[in-house]
Amino acid sequence: MFPQPGHDHASCIASALRTAEALCRRRGARLTAQRREVLELVWSGHAPIGAYALLERMREAGTRRPAPMTVYRALEFLQAHGLIHRIASLNAYVGCIAPGSGHGSQFLICRSCHAVGEVHDEALDAALEQVAADGGFRLDETRVELEGLCQRCQARDDAHG
């Protein structure tokens, strides 16, 4: 859920890119160089990243003056293909751990280090669907964002508290 000490992040990024390439190939969608770069930057950390921070990182990496609209279009494409999620409360994006599958998501957001853990709890999804149905509401998407402290930040707080 959250990266553990010794986490091989380079492998994590490489796996996300391979999966994205295969998924786009199966769907006949184009994972352009710019979309790939945005996906790689989203996966560059386990903390959510906003569009303007992505734009700044692209500039730092030497991408010639990427326009904000280009980044937003890439984010829309990646989100539409289930490769990333938008964390609404932060107006930022994280890589999807189960790309391409239509699924409800629950996010655990650390308020201290800003890491995001993605969870898929089918029982919670079913309960939310039932609540919606009981209210005569058609649910199109479920996204639950929970804020608190990850284990690493809890341990740090306990050590200093």
Disulfide bonds with the S-S distance in Angstrom:
none
